[in-house]
Amino acid sequence: RAPAARKRVARGSDPGEETRGCGSAAGRGGTAATMSHAAGLPWLPDDLLLLLLDRWVADPMAPSSAAALASATADLHRLLLPATSKLKQARLDFLALCQLLRKTPANLSLAKSVCLVEATSSNAAALGRAAAHGNLRNIELLTVSDTRAMAGGEDALEPLGQALAIGALPRLQHLNLSGNLLSGGFCKTLEAACETGALSSLIGLNLSRTTRAAAALAQALAGGARLACMKQLYLADAGIDDAQVENLCTRGVGGLGGLQELYLCNNVAITDNSLYVLSAVLDRGALPELQRLYVPKALGEAREARSAICAAAAERGVRVLFR
């Protein structure tokens, strides 16, 4: 057949027709490579290019079909360019995170503890995305605190919130998010994580010096969420008030059966009314494991309120500290 093919080509027949006729993989691969450059997609593997050329275009060797393919793929390339640029930036952010933590990507996936303090918002977001994709499933202790505010910094922890909500950190026992400006989106995912039981293994949770998160936690507990393993709950300077204390320690107290230490200090919106609420909680035997209760130093100015909380705490063997 080879001499006959050469003879037909010499008479001026279409060489592409013979290429299609032989049906060789090499021939189709060469055609795919040629067309990929014409279409602006040289970065696609040959097998995918062959699929595109065979399925999208009836006759890839026909000029009109080739032009249509080039136009369509150029449009597709323009549409995908923002997404691919975003993916590339996410990869660079992840590598920068690994460098900051002095871990290789493989070592990070095996790590049991990660501490990220005063990092940039891009570092925090990269950590959250890694967790959401299941790359931090061995983490038991996670600290992401005092994230430096940058453009969009308030949203930096939303990927981490999504990871918590979907249960992507199944071994997490201690979570420290202190000192962060947390967005409403993050707080919603935190509330969802509590309600679905994704945080049921938590032993310690630190939301001190945050915004809105303590209120979201109180709301979740009031709605029936359970954090049965929780032993230390830090809500110092977390912007909570009397209503949220009541949500947390009255309607939500059933979800904190194992709590040993509760930090409510430095919340200026809490008044002596919360001391009466806490006294009633202790009097009726709720929070049976509680050992230490930290309340704002300014409280207890009313002698009756201070006497009530101190008496209830003494009866239960709970130490009350005004800090």
TORFISE-889187 format. One record per residue (C-alpha): residue number from 1; residue in one letter; x, y, z. Coordinates in Angstrom, 2 decimals, padded with zeros to 5 digits. Last residue first. Layout:
// residues N
    nr   rest         X         Y         Z
   NUM      a         X         Y         Z
...
//
This chain:
// residues 323
    nr   rest         X         Y         Z
   323      r   -010.15    038.23    086.04
   322      f   -012.62    037.34    088.78
   321      l   -011.90    033.68    089.55
   320      v   -014.56    031.22    090.71
   319      r   -013.33    027.82    091.91
   318      v   -015.94    025.08    091.78
   317      g   -016.32    022.74    094.75
   316      r   -020.06    022.42    094.16
   315      e   -021.21    024.12    097.35
   314      a   -018.36    026.61    097.05
   313      a   -019.51    027.54    093.53
   312      a   -023.09    028.16    094.63
   311      a   -021.91    030.30    097.53
   310      c   -019.48    032.30    095.41
   309      i   -022.07    032.91    092.69
   308      a   -024.71    034.12    095.15
   307      s   -022.33    036.23    097.25
   306      r   -021.09    038.07    094.17
   305      a   -024.61    038.74    092.97
   304      e   -025.76    039.93    096.39
   303      r   -022.77    042.21    096.86
   302      a   -023.40    044.09    093.61
   301      e   -019.91    044.93    092.43
   300      g   -019.55    041.27    091.58
   299      l   -018.52    041.89    088.01
   298      a   -015.69    044.22    087.02
   297      k   -013.21    041.33    087.12
   296      p   -014.97    039.54    084.29
   295      v   -015.68    035.84    084.99
   294      y   -013.44    032.77    085.05
   293      l   -015.07    029.52    086.20
   292      r   -012.90    026.59    087.26
   291      q   -013.80    022.99    088.15
   290      l   -016.87    022.15    086.05
   289      e   -017.53    018.42    085.71
   288      p   -021.26    018.53    086.58
   287      l   -022.05    021.41    084.21
   286      a   -025.62    021.48    085.55
   285      g   -026.25    020.59    089.17
   284      r   -029.28    022.80    089.82
   283      d   -027.35    025.22    092.01
   282      l   -024.48    025.54    089.51
   281      v   -026.76    026.72    086.70
   280      a   -028.64    029.02    089.10
   279      s   -025.39    030.65    090.16
   278      l   -024.38    031.04    086.50
   277      v   -027.62    032.90    085.75
   276      y   -027.22    035.07    088.85
   275      l   -023.66    035.90    087.81
   274      s   -024.94    036.69    084.31
   273      n   -027.20    039.37    085.76
   272      d   -024.09    040.99    087.24
   271      t   -023.28    042.27    083.76
   270      i   -021.58    040.89    080.67
   269      a   -021.04    043.51    077.94
   268      v   -017.42    044.12    079.04
   267      n   -016.31    040.60    078.22
   266      n   -012.83    040.55    079.79
   265      c   -013.33    037.17    081.49
   264      l   -015.72    034.45    080.30
   263      y   -013.35    031.47    080.54
   262      l   -015.00    028.12    081.29
   261      e   -012.95    025.21    082.62
   260      q   -014.09    021.61    083.29
   259      l   -016.73    021.00    080.60
   258      g   -017.82    017.37    080.31
   257      g   -021.57    017.98    080.03
   256      l   -021.20    020.81    077.55
   255      g   -024.08    020.07    075.18
   254      g   -026.62    020.05    077.98
   253      v   -025.61    023.60    078.91
   252      g   -027.04    025.02    075.72
   251      r   -030.34    026.35    077.02
   250      t   -028.82    027.55    080.30
   249      c   -025.07    028.09    080.15
   248      l   -024.51    029.03    076.52
   247      n   -027.81    030.64    075.69
   246      e   -027.79    032.47    079.05
   245      v   -024.24    033.66    078.48
   244      q   -025.35    034.77    075.02
   243      a   -028.15    036.86    076.47
   242      d   -025.85    038.37    079.10
   241      d   -023.30    039.58    076.54
   240      i   -020.56    038.14    074.34
   239      g   -017.87    040.17    072.61
   238      a   -015.17    037.50    072.72
   237      d   -012.93    039.14    075.31
   236      a   -012.39    035.76    076.97
   235      l   -014.38    032.90    075.43
   234      y   -012.03    030.00    076.18
   233      l   -013.75    026.61    076.52
   232      q   -011.75    023.82    078.15
   231      k   -013.13    020.30    078.70
   230      m   -015.16    019.61    075.55
   229      c   -015.73    015.90    074.97
   228      a   -019.54    016.19    074.99
   227      l   -019.69    019.01    072.45
   226      r   -023.40    018.66    071.69
   225      a   -025.58    020.81    069.48
   224      g   -029.16    021.22    070.69
   223      g   -030.21    024.63    069.36
   222      a   -028.88    026.42    072.44
   221      l   -025.51    024.84    071.70
   220      a   -025.57    026.20    068.14
   219      q   -026.59    029.67    069.31
   218      a   -023.84    029.74    071.92
   217      l   -021.29    028.75    069.29
   216      a   -022.52    031.44    066.91
   215      a   -022.34    034.05    069.71
   214      a   -018.79    032.95    070.51
   213      a   -017.83    033.29    066.84
   212      r   -019.15    036.85    066.43
   211      t   -015.74    038.53    066.70
   210      t   -012.63    036.98    068.18
   209      r   -010.50    037.93    071.17
   208      s   -010.92    034.51    072.79
   207      l   -012.36    031.75    070.63
   206      n   -010.25    028.94    072.12
   205      l   -011.70    025.42    071.93
   204      g   -010.31    022.49    073.91
   203      i   -011.38    018.83    073.99
   202      l   -012.90    018.67    070.50
   201      s   -014.05    015.19    069.40
   200      s   -017.64    016.29    068.73
   199      l   -016.51    018.95    066.28
   198      a   -018.17    017.44    063.17
   197      g   -021.25    016.72    065.26
   196      t   -023.64    018.16    062.68
   195      e   -024.76    021.05    064.90
   194      c   -021.26    022.05    065.94
   193      a   -019.96    022.06    062.35
   192      a   -023.01    024.05    061.26
   191      e   -022.31    026.73    063.88
   190      l   -018.71    026.93    062.75
   189      t   -019.89    027.16    059.12
   188      k   -022.16    030.07    060.02
   187      c   -019.38    031.76    061.98
   186      f   -017.03    031.50    059.00
   185      g   -019.58    033.14    056.72
   184      g   -020.17    035.95    059.21
   183      s   -016.48    036.71    059.08
   182      l   -013.93    036.13    061.81
   181      l   -011.45    038.84    062.75
   180      n   -008.94    036.61    064.51
   179      g   -007.38    036.98    067.96
   178      s   -007.97    033.45    069.16
   177      l   -008.68    030.62    066.72
   176      n   -007.22    027.81    068.84
   175      l   -008.57    024.32    068.17
   174      h   -007.63    021.32    070.32
   173      q   -008.91    017.80    069.67
   172      l   -008.96    017.44    065.87
   171      r   -008.94    013.82    064.77
   170      p   -011.73    014.11    062.15
   169      l   -010.40    017.27    060.47
   168      a   -012.28    017.14    057.13
   167      g   -015.61    016.89    058.94
   166      i   -017.57    018.86    056.35
   165      a   -018.17    021.82    058.68
   164      l   -014.57    021.99    059.90
   163      a   -013.21    022.15    056.35
   162      q   -015.74    024.85    055.49
   161      g   -014.60    026.89    058.47
   160      l   -011.00    026.46    057.35
   159      p   -011.92    027.79    053.90
   158      e   -013.68    030.73    055.67
   157      l   -010.54    031.64    057.60
   156      a   -009.26    034.31    055.22
   155      d   -012.65    035.97    054.80
   154      e   -011.88    038.82    057.21
   153      g   -008.52    039.28    055.53
   152      g   -010.10    040.37    052.26
   151      a   -007.26    042.82    051.73
   150      m   -004.97    042.20    054.67
   149      a   -005.55    041.64    058.38
   148      r   -002.80    039.71    060.09
   147      t   -004.05    036.44    061.53
   146      d   -003.88    036.65    065.31
   145      s   -004.36    032.91    065.77
   144      v   -004.49    029.75    063.67
   143      t   -003.65    026.98    066.11
   142      l   -004.47    023.35    065.35
   141      l   -003.87    020.36    067.61
   140      e   -004.98    016.87    066.54
   139      i   -004.18    017.06    062.82
   138      n   -004.10    013.68    061.07
   137      r   -006.71    014.57    058.44
   136      l   -004.69    017.50    057.15
   135      n   -004.75    016.93    053.37
   134      g   -008.47    016.25    053.09
   133      h   -009.24    018.88    050.46
   132      a   -010.88    021.12    053.08
   131      a   -007.69    020.97    055.18
   130      a   -005.49    022.15    052.32
   129      r   -008.00    024.90    051.56
   128      g   -007.96    026.05    055.18
   127      l   -004.17    026.12    055.32
   126      a   -004.05    028.16    052.11
   125      a   -006.60    030.61    053.55
   124      a   -004.51    031.10    056.69
   123      n   -001.35    031.69    054.67
   122      s   -003.18    034.10    052.34
   121      s   -004.49    036.01    055.38
   120      t   -000.94    036.55    056.54
   119      a    000.44    034.82    059.61
   118      e    000.42    036.21    063.12
   117      v    000.47    032.70    064.59
   116      l    000.14    029.47    062.59
   115      c    000.71    026.37    064.72
   114      v    000.12    022.94    063.20
   113      s   -000.06    019.69    065.14
   112      k   -000.43    016.04    064.17
   111      a    001.51    016.34    060.91
   110      l    001.20    013.61    058.27
   109      s   -000.15    015.82    055.47
   108      l    002.37    018.48    056.43
   107      n    005.23    016.03    056.00
   106      a    004.15    015.25    052.44
   105      p    003.75    018.94    051.57
   104      t    007.25    019.57    052.94
   103      k    007.44    021.28    056.28
   102      r    009.17    024.38    057.53
   101      l    005.86    025.94    058.61
   100      l    006.60    029.08    056.59
    99      q    007.93    027.00    053.68
    98      c    004.82    024.85    053.72
    97      l    002.65    027.98    053.72
    96      a    004.59    029.42    050.76
    95      l    004.01    026.13    048.90
    94      f    000.29    026.44    049.64
    93      d    000.19    030.06    048.46
    92      l    001.94    029.07    045.20
    91      r   -000.62    026.31    044.64
    90      a   -003.49    028.71    045.33
    89      q   -001.96    031.16    042.86
    88      k   -001.85    028.46    040.17
    87      l   -005.45    027.54    040.88
    86      k   -006.52    031.18    040.61
    85      s   -004.70    031.55    037.30
    84      t   -006.42    028.39    036.08
    83      a   -009.80    029.78    037.08
    82      p   -009.15    033.18    035.48
    81      l   -007.89    031.51    032.25
    80      l   -010.78    029.11    031.91
    79      l   -013.07    031.47    030.02
    78      r   -010.26    032.75    027.79
    77      h   -009.18    029.19    027.00
    76      l   -012.74    028.21    026.18
    75      d   -013.00    031.12    023.77
    74      a   -009.76    030.04    022.11
    73      t   -011.07    026.47    022.08
    72      a   -014.20    027.50    020.23
    71      s   -012.40    029.67    017.67
    70      a   -009.75    027.08    016.92
    69      l   -012.37    024.34    016.66
    68      a   -014.47    026.38    014.26
    67      a   -011.40    027.17    012.13
    66      a   -010.43    023.50    012.02
    65      s   -013.96    022.54    011.03
    64      s   -013.98    025.06    008.19
    63      p   -010.55    023.94    006.97
    62      a   -011.48    020.24    006.86
    61      m   -008.81    018.10    008.52
    60      p   -010.70    017.85    011.81
    59      d   -013.72    016.27    010.07
    58      a   -016.79    015.90    012.25
    57      v   -015.45    018.16    014.99
    56      w   -016.22    017.84    018.71
    55      r   -015.79    014.08    019.05
    54      d   -012.66    013.19    017.10
    53      l   -010.82    016.46    017.65
    52      l   -011.65    016.68    021.34
    51      l   -010.83    013.03    021.97
    50      l   -007.60    013.33    020.03
    49      l   -006.67    016.39    022.07
    48      l   -007.31    014.43    025.26
    47      d   -004.99    011.64    024.12
    46      d   -002.35    014.14    023.03
    45      p   -002.08    015.87    026.39
    44      l   -003.31    019.49    026.56
    43      w   -000.71    022.28    026.91
    42      p   -000.62    023.10    023.21
    41      l   -004.14    024.54    023.43
    40      g   -004.12    027.65    021.23
    39      a   -006.36    026.16    018.56
    38      a   -003.71    026.16    015.85
    37      h   -001.18    024.78    018.31
    36      s   -003.57    022.03    019.31
    35      m   -004.33    021.28    015.66
    34      t   -000.73    020.37    014.94
    33      a   -000.45    018.22    018.08
    32      a   -003.71    016.46    017.29
    31      t   -002.64    015.77    013.71
    30      g    000.63    014.34    014.95
    29      g   -001.21    012.16    017.45
    28      r   -003.60    010.97    014.75
    27      g   -000.68    009.90    012.58
    26      a    001.10    008.23    015.45
    25      a   -002.06    006.42    016.48
    24      s   -002.37    005.00    012.94
    23      g   -005.71    005.22    011.18
    22      c   -004.22    004.43    007.76
    21      g   -007.19    006.10    006.12
    20      r   -006.99    009.25    008.16
    19      t   -003.40    009.75    007.14
    18      e   -004.33    008.93    003.58
    17      e   -006.99    011.64    003.59
    16      g   -004.54    014.08    005.18
    15      p   -002.29    013.69    002.18
    14      d   -005.02    015.20   -000.05
    13      s   -004.42    014.06   -003.66
    12      g   -001.93    015.94   -005.81
    11      r   -000.82    013.18   -008.22
    10      a    002.31    012.68   -006.04
     9      v    000.07    011.93   -003.06
     8      r   -001.67    009.18   -004.98
     7      k    001.69    007.66   -006.02
     6      r    002.97    007.80   -002.44
     5      a   -000.13    005.93   -001.29
     4      a    000.30    003.34   -004.02
     3      p    003.93    002.83   -003.04
     2      a    002.90    002.39    000.66
     1      r    000.00    000.00    000.00
//
